[in-house]
Amino acid sequence: MIITILAVFLLAKARHYKLRYFFRSWMCVPILLTQGILVFFQCTIFFHTYYFVRYAGLIQQAIILSFLFPIIAYRIYRPAVFGAVSVLTGSVLNNFVMAQNGGKMPVFPSLSYLTGYVPRDGFPVADTVHILGSTATKYRFLTDYIDIGYSVLSPGDLLVHLFTFMMLYCTIKAMNEKHESTPNVFSKM
């Protein structure tokens, strides 16, 4: 999610939106807090502590719910519906490939071996969802093979991350539009 957030901030700056409106709003707190917890979870995996893996589903739900405040306040319903469809599609793809592979998500790490995210001596036993992919893997193009060094993603995961990208960008855009349309009474003095 770090790359997702940085990409949103870069796109917003490229479109000349001011990020200060986002950071000065209380609505950024739940969003950044849940993202920070996710980053913490990912950092613990680098130290081969897999205790928090079991809470990954809960933090994903918390991330989605953290966007509820901006969705309602700025009435960004259309991107929210599109994002919900994206999350649903990504979840269906992930569940489909897991069902085809014995209830486990096959992972094909490459860069993660170099960064230490996945140990070379074997796949973590504590992770009950993922298994190391092999030639017997079905629907390999839907498995976790997109390796970014600190996480290995599937196309379904990318669709789930698309929700965060869209909602964060639309929130920043809506905040800028609101502040730009609000007249500044002190500028006439």
Backbone hydrogen bonds, N-H to C=O, Kabsch-Sander energy under -0.5 kcal/mol:
donor,donor_aa,acceptor,acceptor_aa,energy
5,I,1,M,-2.5
6,L,2,I,-2.6
7,A,3,I,-2.5
8,V,4,T,-2.1
9,F,5,I,-2.5
10,L,6,L,-2.5
11,L,7,A,-2.5
12,A,8,V,-2.8
13,K,9,F,-2.3
14,A,10,L,-2.4
15,R,11,L,-1.7
16,H,13,K,-1.5
17,Y,12,A,-3.1
19,L,17,Y,-0.6
21,Y,18,K,-0.7
22,F,19,L,-0.5
23,F,19,L,-2.2
24,R,20,R,-2.0
25,S,22,F,-1.0
28,C,25,S,-1.3
29,V,26,W,-1.2
31,I,27,M,-0.8
32,L,28,C,-3.2
33,L,29,V,-2.6
34,T,30,P,-2.2
35,Q,31,I,-2.0
36,G,32,L,-2.5
37,I,33,L,-2.2
38,L,34,T,-1.9
39,V,35,Q,-2.3
40,F,36,G,-2.4
41,F,37,I,-2.5
42,Q,38,L,-2.3
43,C,39,V,-2.3
44,T,40,F,-2.1
45,I,41,F,-1.0
46,F,42,Q,-0.9
46,F,43,C,-0.6
47,F,43,C,-0.8
48,H,45,I,-1.9
49,T,44,T,-2.4
50,Y,48,H,-0.7
53,V,50,Y,-0.9
54,R,51,Y,-0.7
55,Y,52,F,-1.6
56,A,53,V,-1.7
59,I,55,Y,-2.2
60,Q,56,A,-2.0
61,Q,57,G,-1.8
62,A,58,L,-2.3
63,I,59,I,-2.3
64,I,60,Q,-1.9
65,L,61,Q,-2.5
66,S,62,A,-1.8
67,F,63,I,-0.6
67,F,64,I,-1.0
68,L,65,L,-1.8
71,I,67,F,-2.0
72,I,68,L,-2.1
73,A,69,F,-2.9
74,Y,70,P,-2.5
76,I,71,I,-1.1
77,Y,75,R,-1.0
80,A,76,I,-1.2
81,V,77,Y,-2.7
82,F,78,R,-2.4
83,G,79,P,-2.7
84,A,80,A,-2.4
85,V,81,V,-2.3
86,S,82,F,-2.0
87,V,83,G,-2.6
88,L,84,A,-2.6
89,T,85,V,-2.8
90,G,86,S,-2.5
91,S,87,V,-2.6
92,V,88,L,-2.4
93,L,89,T,-2.4
94,N,90,G,-2.4
95,N,91,S,-2.8
96,F,92,V,-2.5
97,V,93,L,-2.3
98,M,94,N,-2.0
99,A,95,N,-2.3
100,Q,96,F,-1.8
101,N,97,V,-0.7
101,N,98,M,-0.7
102,G,99,A,-0.8
103,G,98,M,-2.7
104,K,98,M,-0.7
104,K,101,N,-1.0
105,M,129,V,-2.9
107,V,131,I,-2.4
108,F,144,D,-3.1
113,Y,110,S,-1.0
114,L,110,S,-0.7
114,L,111,L,-0.6
115,T,111,L,-1.8
116,G,112,S,-1.1
117,Y,112,S,-0.9
118,V,112,S,-1.6
122,G,119,P,-0.9
128,T,126,A,-0.8
131,I,105,M,-2.0
133,G,107,V,-3.2
137,T,134,S,-1.4
142,L,139,Y,-2.1
143,T,140,R,-1.5
144,D,106,P,-2.0
145,Y,143,T,-1.2
145,Y,153,L,-1.4
146,I,153,L,-2.8
147,D,145,Y,-1.2
148,I,146,I,-0.6
148,I,151,S,-2.6
153,L,146,I,-3.1
153,L,151,S,-0.5
158,L,154,S,-2.1
159,L,155,P,-1.7
160,V,156,G,-1.7
161,H,157,D,-2.6
162,L,158,L,-1.6
163,F,159,L,-0.8
163,F,160,V,-0.8
164,T,160,V,-0.8
165,F,161,H,-2.3
166,M,162,L,-2.9
167,M,163,F,-2.8
168,L,164,T,-2.5
169,Y,165,F,-2.3
170,C,166,M,-2.9
171,T,167,M,-2.1
172,I,168,L,-2.2
173,K,169,Y,-2.6
174,A,170,C,-2.6
175,M,171,T,-2.4
176,N,172,I,-2.0
177,E,173,K,-2.5
178,K,174,A,-2.3
179,H,175,M,-2.3
180,E,176,N,-2.5
181,S,177,E,-1.5
182,T,178,K,-1.1
185,V,183,P,-0.8
187,S,184,N,-0.9
188,K,185,V,-0.6
189,M,186,F,-0.9
